């Protein structure tokens, strides 16, 4: 798995994708929870890092009087989260294969396919920038009231019902970007970490998996939003547990959706 890729390995058609049922997302969560409690020191450390980073960004924006960026930034976190979970995917991979777990494994996982993981990072960051720009444009175009203060920003902008066009436009644009991003990144990062494939192959495989199993993948997307959203709503504290859970579960989603190289057929 650590061997460098050849050109033949890099340029290939997407692998076959398994068909799954609506039970599988729940199985991924169960397997993810098992990984979390099997390696709690590593998993919860990653979760704590997400919390610290979230607090630093939030307080930095408040201090800089850029608090209006916090809601779209928090929502945009979902867009880049697949990349941030690479250490968690590696923990699950090590547990699955009976290998020792260490923090350095995440660095090794990145270096295994560094060029294409970096390309995926660029794609997700660009999507994040488009998300942020779209949020600012929608706010500028459709929010026709004075900009509220930090103390009443959320109630005034999102809960008062005084700007229905703004809310509808924001939800519509956000849903389009989120749906596109989920399609290309649902399993692409763990696949790039696990196999010597190029970024286009990984994204195509992810899109194929979402399209072929759209009902189960919509459920999976809703579960991700529910768990990570709950973590954000608890002033980020819940992310200590929920982010590792979703990260580990994402590895098992990839393993169920994409047969092992040389294998085929749906998972047992």
C-alpha positions as CSV (number, residue, x, y, z in Angstrom):
1,X,0.0,0.0,0.0
2,X,3.0,2.3,0.6
3,X,4.5,1.7,-2.9
4,X,4.6,4.7,-5.2
5,X,2.0,4.8,-7.9
6,X,2.8,4.3,-11.5
7,X,1.1,6.1,-14.4
8,X,-0.9,3.0,-15.1
9,X,-2.2,3.0,-11.5
10,X,-3.0,6.7,-11.7
11,X,-5.0,6.8,-14.9
12,X,-7.8,4.3,-14.5
13,X,-11.6,4.2,-14.6
14,X,-13.5,4.4,-11.3
15,X,-13.8,1.1,-9.5
16,X,-17.1,-0.7,-9.1
17,X,-19.4,0.6,-6.4
18,X,-21.4,-1.6,-4.2
19,X,-25.2,-1.2,-3.7
20,X,-26.1,-0.7,-0.1
21,X,-29.3,-0.5,2.0
22,X,-30.7,2.1,4.4
23,X,-29.3,0.0,7.2
24,X,-25.7,0.7,6.3
25,X,-25.4,4.3,7.6
26,X,-26.5,3.1,11.0
27,X,-23.9,0.2,10.7
28,X,-21.2,2.8,9.9
29,X,-22.1,4.7,13.0
30,X,-22.0,1.6,15.1
31,X,-18.6,0.6,13.7
32,X,-17.4,4.2,14.1
33,X,-18.4,4.1,17.8
34,X,-16.5,0.9,18.2
35,X,-13.4,2.5,16.8
36,X,-13.8,5.5,19.0
37,X,-14.0,3.5,22.2
38,X,-11.3,1.1,21.1
39,X,-8.8,4.0,20.6
40,X,-10.3,6.8,22.8
41,X,-7.0,8.6,23.5
42,X,-6.3,9.2,19.8
43,X,-9.9,9.8,18.7
44,X,-10.8,12.2,21.5
45,X,-7.5,14.1,21.0
46,X,-8.6,14.7,17.4
47,X,-12.0,15.8,18.6
48,X,-10.5,18.2,21.1
49,X,-8.3,19.7,18.3
50,X,-11.5,20.5,16.3
51,X,-13.0,22.2,19.4
52,X,-9.9,24.3,20.0
53,X,-9.7,25.4,16.4
54,X,-13.4,26.3,16.3
55,X,-13.0,28.5,19.4
56,X,-9.9,30.2,18.0
57,X,-11.7,31.0,14.8
58,X,-14.9,32.2,16.5
59,X,-13.3,34.5,19.0
60,X,-10.9,35.8,16.4
61,X,-13.8,36.8,14.1
62,X,-15.7,38.4,17.0
63,X,-12.7,40.3,18.1
64,X,-12.2,41.5,14.5
65,X,-15.9,42.5,14.3
66,X,-16.5,40.0,11.5
67,X,-19.1,38.1,13.5
68,X,-21.4,38.0,10.5
69,X,-19.0,35.5,8.9
70,X,-19.4,33.0,11.7
71,X,-22.7,31.4,10.5
72,X,-21.6,30.7,6.9
73,X,-18.2,29.6,8.2
74,X,-19.8,27.2,10.7
75,X,-21.9,25.8,7.9
76,X,-19.0,25.7,5.5
77,X,-17.1,23.5,8.0
78,X,-19.1,20.6,6.7
79,X,-17.5,21.2,3.3
80,X,-13.8,20.8,4.4
81,X,-14.5,18.3,7.2
82,X,-13.8,15.2,4.9
83,X,-10.2,16.4,4.6
84,X,-9.8,17.1,8.3
85,X,-10.8,13.6,9.1
86,X,-7.8,11.9,7.5
87,X,-6.2,11.1,10.9
88,X,-9.4,9.4,12.0
89,X,-9.7,7.4,8.8
90,X,-6.2,6.1,9.4
91,X,-7.0,5.1,13.0
92,X,-9.9,3.1,11.7
93,X,-7.8,1.5,9.0
94,X,-5.1,0.5,11.5
95,X,-7.7,-1.0,13.9
96,X,-9.3,-2.9,11.0
97,X,-6.0,-4.3,9.9
98,X,-4.7,-5.0,13.4
99,X,-1.9,-2.5,13.1
100,X,-0.7,-0.2,15.9
101,X,-2.3,3.2,16.2
102,X,-0.2,6.4,16.5
103,X,-0.6,10.1,15.8
104,X,2.2,9.9,13.2
105,X,0.0,7.5,11.1
106,X,-2.0,10.5,9.9
107,X,1.2,12.1,8.4
108,X,2.1,8.7,6.8
109,X,-1.4,8.5,5.3
110,X,-1.1,11.9,3.8
111,X,2.4,11.2,2.3
112,X,1.1,7.9,0.8
113,X,-0.8,9.9,-1.9
114,X,0.4,13.4,-1.1
115,X,0.0,15.0,-4.5
116,X,-3.6,13.9,-5.0
117,X,-4.7,14.5,-1.4
118,X,-3.2,18.0,-1.8
119,X,-5.3,18.4,-5.0
120,X,-8.4,17.4,-3.1
121,X,-7.6,19.9,-0.4
122,X,-7.4,22.6,-3.1
123,X,-10.7,21.6,-4.5
124,X,-12.4,21.7,-1.1
125,X,-10.8,25.0,-0.1
126,X,-12.0,26.5,-3.4
127,X,-15.5,25.2,-2.7
128,X,-15.3,26.7,0.7
129,X,-14.3,30.1,-0.7
130,X,-17.2,29.9,-3.2
131,X,-19.5,29.1,-0.3
132,X,-18.3,32.1,1.7
133,X,-18.5,34.4,-1.2
134,X,-22.0,33.2,-2.1
135,X,-23.1,33.8,1.5
136,X,-21.7,37.3,1.5
137,X,-23.3,38.1,-1.9
138,X,-26.7,36.7,-0.8
139,X,-26.5,38.7,2.4
140,X,-25.6,41.9,0.5
141,X,-28.3,41.4,-2.1
142,X,-31.3,40.2,-0.1
143,X,-30.8,41.3,3.5
144,X,-32.4,44.8,3.3
145,X,-32.2,45.7,7.0
146,X,-29.5,47.4,9.1
147,X,-26.7,45.0,10.0
148,X,-27.5,43.9,13.6
149,X,-25.0,43.7,16.5
150,X,-23.3,40.6,17.7
151,X,-25.8,40.3,20.6
152,X,-28.9,40.0,18.4
153,X,-27.4,38.8,15.1
154,X,-28.8,35.2,15.1
155,X,-32.3,36.1,16.4
156,X,-32.6,39.1,14.1
157,X,-31.2,37.6,10.9
158,X,-32.3,33.9,11.2
159,X,-35.2,33.7,13.6
160,X,-37.2,36.8,13.3
161,X,-38.8,35.9,9.9
162,X,-38.3,39.5,8.7
163,X,-36.2,38.6,5.7
164,X,-37.9,35.5,4.0
165,X,-36.3,36.2,0.6
166,X,-32.9,36.3,2.2
167,X,-33.4,33.1,4.1
168,X,-34.9,31.2,1.1
169,X,-32.0,32.4,-1.2
170,X,-29.4,31.4,1.4
171,X,-30.9,28.0,1.9
172,X,-31.3,27.4,-1.8
173,X,-27.7,28.4,-2.8
174,X,-26.3,26.7,0.2
175,X,-28.1,23.4,-0.6
176,X,-26.8,23.4,-4.1
177,X,-23.2,23.9,-3.0
178,X,-23.5,21.4,-0.2
179,X,-25.1,18.8,-2.4
180,X,-22.3,19.1,-5.0
181,X,-19.6,19.0,-2.3
182,X,-21.0,15.9,-0.6
183,X,-21.2,14.1,-4.0
184,X,-17.6,14.6,-4.8
185,X,-16.2,14.1,-1.3
186,X,-18.4,11.5,0.5
187,X,-15.7,8.9,0.1
188,X,-13.0,10.5,-2.0
189,X,-10.5,11.4,0.8
190,X,-10.4,7.9,2.4
191,X,-10.1,6.4,-1.0
192,X,-7.1,8.7,-1.9
193,X,-5.6,7.7,1.5
194,X,-6.1,4.0,0.9
195,X,-5.4,3.6,-2.8
196,X,-2.9,5.0,-5.3
197,X,-5.6,6.7,-7.5
198,X,-5.8,10.2,-8.8
199,X,-8.1,12.9,-7.5
200,X,-10.5,12.7,-10.5
201,X,-10.9,9.0,-10.1
202,X,-11.7,9.4,-6.4
203,X,-14.3,12.1,-7.0
204,X,-15.9,10.2,-9.9
205,X,-16.2,7.2,-7.6
206,X,-17.7,9.3,-4.9
207,X,-20.3,10.7,-7.3
208,X,-21.1,7.2,-8.6
209,X,-21.5,5.9,-5.0
210,X,-23.9,8.8,-4.1
211,X,-25.9,8.4,-7.4
212,X,-26.1,4.6,-7.1
213,X,-27.2,4.6,-3.5
214,X,-28.8,8.0,-3.3
215,X,-31.4,7.1,-0.6
216,X,-28.8,5.7,1.8
217,X,-26.4,8.5,1.1
218,X,-29.0,11.2,1.7
219,X,-29.7,9.5,5.0
220,X,-25.9,9.5,5.7
221,X,-25.7,13.2,4.8
222,X,-28.6,14.0,7.2
223,X,-26.9,12.0,10.0
224,X,-23.6,13.9,9.4
225,X,-25.5,17.2,9.6
226,X,-27.4,16.1,12.7
227,X,-24.3,14.9,14.7
228,X,-21.9,17.7,13.7
229,X,-24.6,20.3,13.9
230,X,-25.4,19.1,17.5
231,X,-21.7,19.5,18.2
232,X,-21.7,23.1,16.9
233,X,-24.9,24.0,18.8
234,X,-23.3,22.8,22.1
235,X,-20.8,25.6,21.7
236,X,-18.5,23.1,20.0
237,X,-18.0,20.9,23.0
238,X,-20.0,18.1,21.4
239,X,-17.5,18.0,18.6
240,X,-15.1,16.2,20.9
241,X,-17.1,13.0,20.4
242,X,-19.2,13.6,17.3
243,X,-16.4,14.5,14.9
244,X,-14.4,11.3,15.7
245,X,-17.6,9.3,15.5
246,X,-18.4,10.7,12.0
247,X,-14.7,10.4,10.9
248,X,-14.5,6.8,11.8
249,X,-17.9,6.0,10.3
250,X,-16.8,7.6,7.1
251,X,-14.0,5.1,6.8
252,X,-16.5,2.3,7.1
253,X,-18.7,4.0,4.5
254,X,-15.9,3.9,2.1
255,X,-15.1,0.3,2.8
256,X,-18.7,-0.8,2.3
257,X,-19.2,1.3,-0.9
258,X,-16.0,0.5,-2.7
259,X,-14.9,-3.2,-3.0
260,X,-11.4,-4.1,-2.1
261,X,-9.1,-4.0,-5.1
262,X,-9.7,-7.3,-7.0
263,X,-13.0,-7.9,-5.2
264,X,-16.6,-7.2,-6.1
265,X,-20.1,-7.5,-4.9
266,X,-22.0,-5.9,-2.0
267,X,-20.7,-6.1,1.5
268,X,-22.0,-8.8,3.7
